[in-house]
Every structure is written in structure tokens, then in C-alpha cells.
Amino acid sequence: MTDLPDWLVSGLPAAARHPGLAIASLGDKRSFGRGGFALSSPAFDAGEELDPCFTAKEEDAVAPPLEWTAPPPGSQEVVLIVEDATTAGDKPQCHWLVWGLGAQRGKLLEGEVPPRAGKNHLGNSEWLLPDPPVGETRNYVFQLFATDLPLTLMPGASRDDLMTMLKGTVTACAVLTAPFTGIEADDGMAWEDEELD
């Protein structure tokens, strides 16, 4: 996909370059990775496939763990937006909206319930489990923003609400990408289905 600013193209694999990503409109060359601001996960490296335990392919799946470095001085809050960059159309499918995170080095543990969450693509305030068709690869872009104002949004706000609130307030931003290729559901789920018949 094209129409992404040059500063962002270098930070994303070709398959994850959706022009509608939140970071494309909220970030800029100055804020991208400013002061070493970076997002990582102890569960996967950048560009590495998501484990099925973070997707709809396993029964007890949860959100992956994430860690980030300290944002620049003057930041008031850290915000996370996760989107499926393989989505067709103007806006990528939103998988997670999280805010209310402290403006310091921090982390979300595996399966942790964040302080405040907004509505994902299905209208739920939780991690939307990736569920691509078998054999199809989707690319998930974890986007982290530090903002110079504390957000006053109520839990359950929409992506558009959050984007509007963030415009012009971003002090630093970072990305982490992870693909996932659809697989058959795990044996446990298949076994349970057979038991129900």
C-alpha cells in the first residue's frame, strides 16, 4: 500500500503499510521514535508471527504482553492503538484502543485489563482476537503514542473519538508489527465441538 509518509514507510514492512493507520495522521517525522521511545513485546520480536495464544485460534486466548521505554519529558499519558493493516478500505480494522497509561517506562502484562479501553471493530472494549481465514496472513500494527495532555475520554469511546482527542498532542510515537496466518482452531476446541454433537 502507498500514500504513507516517508518517515513511517521505513518503520513498517511492505504488507503493513495501510495509509489509514492511526500513526500516519497522528505522528510525524519529529515524534517517531523521539528520544528513543520504543514499543516491544517479550512474546514476539518485531515482524515475528503472533503466537496462536493471542488469537481466536486458541480457546483461552488473551492480549499479548507489551513493554515500552519512557516517553519524552512533558508527556502526560501513553495511548495504544492496534490495527489490522491488511484491511481493505480507508480505515484499518481496529483491534484494541487503550489509554490512561502512565507517562513513564511501562508495560501491559499478558492478558492484563488496561485502565481504560475503547471500542474495537466489533464494538467491544477488549482485545479483538485476530481471526484470519485459514492460510490468509494479516498484519497487526501496534501503535504507541505519548501525549502532552491527559485524556478525558470515558471508557468505551470510539477510535474516531480517540483520534480527535490525540490530534496535535503527540510528543512521541512508536510501532511494533506482527503478522498472523490463519490456522485451524486448536484440537481442544475441535474436540469440544465433537462432544457437543
C-alpha positions in Angstrom: 0.0 0.0 0.0 1.1 3.5 -0.6 0.4 7.1 0.5 2.3 6.8 3.7 4.8 9.4 4.7 8.5 8.5 4.2 9.3 8.6 7.9 6.7 5.9 8.5 7.4 3.7 5.5 10.9 2.9 6.8 9.3 1.6 10.1 6.8 -0.8 8.5 7.1 -3.9 6.4 5.5 -3.6 3.0 2.5 -5.7 3.9 1.6 -3.4 6.8 1.7 -0.1 5.1 -2.0 0.9 5.2 -2.4 4.6 4.6 -5.3 4.8 7.2 -3.2 3.7 10.2 -3.6 6.0 13.2 0.1 6.8 13.3 0.1 8.1 9.7 -2.2 11.0 10.7 -1.2 11.4 14.4 2.6 11.1 14.2 5.3 12.9 12.2 9.0 12.7 11.5 9.9 14.6 14.7 7.8 12.4 17.0 8.5 9.0 15.5 10.8 7.2 17.9 11.6 10.6 19.6 14.1 10.3 22.5 14.4 6.5 21.9 10.6 6.0 22.5 10.0 2.4 21.5 7.5 -0.4 21.8 8.4 -4.1 22.2 6.9 -7.4 23.4 8.6 -10.2 25.4 6.3 -12.6 23.5 7.5 -11.7 19.9 10.1 -9.7 18.0 9.1 -7.0 15.5 7.8 -8.8 12.4 7.6 -12.1 14.1 4.4 -14.2 13.9 1.9 -13.8 16.7 1.5 -16.9 18.8 -1.9 -18.5 18.4 -2.5 -18.0 22.2 -3.1 -14.3 21.4 -5.6 -15.1 18.7 -9.1 -16.6 18.2 -7.5 -19.9 17.3 -7.0 -20.9 20.9 -9.8 -21.2 23.5 -8.2 -19.2 26.4 -6.5 -16.6 24.2 -5.6 -13.2 25.7 -3.9 -10.0 24.6 -0.1 -10.1 24.2 2.3 -8.5 26.7 3.8 -5.2 25.7 6.6 -3.0 27.0 7.7 0.5 26.2 10.5 2.9 27.1 10.0 6.2 28.8 8.4 8.9 26.7 9.9 12.4 26.3 9.7 14.9 29.2 6.4 16.7 29.2 4.4 13.7 28.2 1.3 13.1 30.3 -0.1 9.8 29.1 0.6 6.9 26.9 -2.0 5.5 24.4 -2.1 2.3 22.4 -3.9 1.6 19.2 -3.7 -1.8 17.4 -5.0 -2.1 13.9 -5.1 -4.7 11.1 -3.1 -3.1 8.3 -4.2 -5.7 5.8 -7.8 -4.4 5.9 -9.3 -3.2 2.7 -10.8 0.3 2.6 -9.9 3.6 4.1 -9.7 2.6 7.7 -7.9 -0.4 9.1 -9.8 -2.7 11.4 -9.3 -1.6 15.0 -8.3 -4.4 17.4 -7.6 -2.5 20.6 -7.8 1.0 22.0 -6.1 1.6 25.3 -5.4 4.8 27.2 -4.8 6.0 30.8 -1.3 4.5 30.8 1.3 6.4 32.8 3.8 8.6 31.0 6.8 6.6 32.0 8.5 3.4 31.2 5.8 0.7 31.4 4.2 -2.5 30.3 0.9 -4.4 29.9 1.2 -8.0 31.1 -0.2 -10.9 29.1 -4.0 -10.7 29.4 -3.9 -7.7 31.7 -7.0 -5.5 31.7 -5.9 -1.9 30.8 -7.0 1.1 32.8 -9.2 2.4 30.0 -10.2 0.8 26.8 -12.3 2.0 23.8 -14.4 0.1 21.3 -12.8 -2.2 18.9 -14.1 -3.0 15.4 -16.8 -5.2 16.8 -17.9 -2.5 19.4 -16.3 -4.3 22.4 -13.9 -2.7 24.8 -11.4 -5.5 24.8 -8.6 -7.1 22.7 -10.2 -8.2 19.5 -8.7 -11.6 18.8 -7.1 -11.9 15.4 -9.0 -14.5 13.4 -7.9 -14.6 9.7 -9.2 -17.3 7.4 -7.0 -20.4 7.2 -4.0 -19.7 5.1 -4.5 -15.9 5.0 -1.9 -13.6 6.6 -3.0 -10.5 8.3 -0.6 -7.8 9.6 -1.2 -6.2 13.0 0.3 -2.8 13.8 0.7 -1.9 17.5 1.0 1.9 17.6 2.0 3.7 20.8 1.6 7.4 21.4 2.8 9.7 24.2 0.6 12.8 24.6 1.2 16.1 26.3 -2.3 16.2 27.7 -4.1 13.8 29.9 -7.1 12.3 28.0 -10.6 13.0 29.4 -12.3 10.2 27.3 -14.6 7.9 29.1 -14.1 4.1 28.7 -15.9 2.8 25.6 -15.0 5.7 23.4 -14.6 5.1 19.7 -11.5 5.1 17.6 -12.7 8.4 16.0 -13.2 10.0 19.4 -9.7 8.9 20.5 -8.1 10.1 17.2 -9.8 13.5 17.6 -8.6 13.9 21.2 -5.0 13.0 20.2 -4.6 15.3 17.2 -1.9 17.9 17.9 -0.9 16.4 21.3 1.5 13.6 20.4 5.0 14.1 21.8 6.4 10.7 20.6 5.1 7.6 18.8 6.4 4.1 18.0 5.3 1.0 16.2 5.6 -2.8 16.5 4.3 -5.1 13.8 3.3 -8.8 13.9 1.7 -10.9 11.2 -0.6 -13.9 11.9 -1.6 -16.5 9.3 -4.9 -18.2 9.9 -4.7 -21.8 11.1 -7.2 -24.5 12.1 -8.6 -24.0 15.6 -6.6 -26.0 18.2 -7.5 -29.6 18.9 -9.1 -28.8 22.2 -11.8 -26.6 20.6 -12.4 -29.2 17.8 -12.7 -32.0 20.5 -15.3 -29.9 22.4 -17.3 -29.3 19.2 -17.4 -33.1 18.6 -18.6 -33.6 22.2 -21.5 -31.2 21.6 -22.8 -33.1 18.6 
